[in-house]
Amino acid sequence: MRTEPEDARPDLAAPERPAPMPHPPATLSEALLRTLWRLPLGVRVTGLLLAVICSALLLVWQALPEVTRAELLRPFVRTTPVPQTQASVQERNATSSQSNNESSLPQLMLPRVVLHIKYGHSPAFATLIKPILIDKGYHVPDIRFVEANRGPKYTQVRYFHIADKWAAQGLVDLLHESGARDARSDFIAVDRELPRGVFEIWFHQRR
């Protein structure tokens, strides 16, 4: 009977073990967590508290209005002053002086708009505008008729104080919406002192 050599027989008592699978490489977060976990307990607790405090501060910062954040950052922002020419300084001083003078003038309780129509021109448009101005909060006295050669050749909103510029522009916008496309505002300097809030509309329509 033929026998196989000892080294050729399979070892049934000790089966072969599979080779260990290689561990996937750790991500950055996993490596960071392992590193932190090896730190002492006191350091880990301190780091956790700091993370919670920073998160809370970030939420509070995001909840603040943009104006408040800008005011808080202003001491830390370095600004470069803009050089000013002599003309700009004089213009600023003149504007400031005029604003101070106008602030001492009385202001009407209700702004007043005086409507002017040239003889020979139809008052229909002015009659249409008058109740609209009253609804807007203006005091509108009776319509005034003037000579045909007076006033510009366009619908004009006159204002007599620089501070009333934007209010006059609001009247121009109202006239544009109502159909007077040629309306524009002009500043008129007068010798007498008028209170703020006085406007004149000079119509230039023949319809």
Buried (B, 14 or more C-beta within 10 A) or exposed (E): EEEEEEEEEEEEEEEEEEEEEEEEEEEEEEEEEEEEEEEEEEEEEEEEEEEEEEEEEEEEEEEEEEEEEEEEEEEEEEEEEEEEEEEEEEEEEEEEEEEEEBEEEEBEEEBBBBBBBBEEBEBEBBEEBBEBBEEEEBBBEEBEBEEEEEBEEBBBBBBBBBBBEEBBBBBBEBBBEEEBEBBBBEEEEEEEEBBBBBBBBBBBBEE
